[in-house]
């Protein structure tokens, strides 16, 4: 089984780690505007689209054949079915019960922002792991 992890790395640029039974590789994946306008990916998370595109490419050529830097616009031109298959795979991935790679579950009752920071400091102080405020006399 191939594991693909997608991490945003810039404007329409993603760092993708691919691991299969034969090893690991890292790739920088660029997603040009022209490709996004051509594909039917409305309402889909870009991570799901990139994941689906990389999954498609791995199926076509294998992990080892992917360059370190990949422009999905160029790859879409090389492979028949890319424009239809990638959005379909992205939709399937988005509708699964599992959260997308890299997503964390959120405790809606947990403190946020400054409240969270204050709660963390207070907890560290209770456990003796944080510096205590200076006391002036």
N, C-alpha and C positions, 0 to 999 in steps of 0.2 A: 504494500500500500504506500502511496506517495503522500507525504505531508507537505503542505504549502502554507507558509505563514507570510502575510502581507503587512508591511509597516509603512505608513506615509513617510516620505523622505523629502518632500518639497511640493511645489505647485505642479500637480499632475505627474508626480514622480514618486515611485514606490520602491522600497527595498523588499525583495522577495527571497525568502530562504526556502529551498526545496530539499527534502530528504526522502530518499527511497532506500531500498534494500542494498543498493550499491554504493551509497555515499550521500554527501551533502554538497550543495552549491548555493552561492549567493548571486543575485542578479538585480540590476537596477532597471526598473521597468518604466518607460515613459508612455504617457497616454495623450496623444495630440488631440486638440479640439476637433479637427476634421473627422477623426474616427468617432468621437463621442456624438457628433451631430449625425453621423451616418447610422450608428447602431441604435436600436430601440432599447435604451437603458433608463428611460424615465422612471423615477421613483426607486431606483436601485442604488445601494451604497457603492461607492467607487471601490472599496475593498472587495466586495463581492464580484464586481465586474473584472477587476484585475486578477483575482483568484481564479475566476472562470476562464479568463483568457490564458493564464499560465497553465492551468489544468488542460485546456485544449491543446496548447503547444507541446506540453509534455506527452500527451497522447499521440501527437503527430510525429514528433522527432526524438523524444526522450530527453531527460534532464541534461545529460552530458552534451547534447548538441546545441543547447541554448547558449548564446553569447552572454558575457558578463553584463553588457548593456543591450537592452532590447527596446526597440521602438515598436509599440503595438500597431501603429499605423502601417509600417512596412510589413510586419508579420501578417496583418490582415489581408494584404494584397497577395501574399504568397500562397495562402491556403484557402481552398474552396470550402465554403460552409462556415467560415469564421464568423461572418456577420449574423448568421442565424443561430449558430451553436452557442456562441459566447453569451448573448443575452438569455437564452434558454437555460444554460447552466447557472448563470447568475441568479435568475429567478428561482430556480430549484434550490439553490443554496440559501437564498433569502427566506424561503418559505419553510426551511427545515426547523425542527424544534431546538436545535443547538444554536447558541449565540455565535456570531461571526468570530473568527480567530482574533484574539486580542481584546475582546470585550469582557468586561467584568460585570458581575451582578452587583447591583447597587442596593444598599439598605436605605430605603426611603426615609426611615426614621432617624438615621444617623445625622449628627450635626454636620453642617457644611460651612465652608469659608472660614471666617474668623472664629465662629463657634467651634468648629472642628479643631482648629489650631489650639485654642484655649483648652479644650477638653484633652487633647494629646499632652500638652505641657502639664496640666494638672495631674494626669495619670502618671507621667514620668516622675513628677515630684513625689507623688504618693509612694511610688516604687523606689525612690531614692536614686533614680537614674538621671535626674536633671539638676542643674544648679539651683539652689534656693536663692530667693531674692535677698539682697543685703538688708540687714536690719540696722537701723540708725537709732541711736539712743540719745 
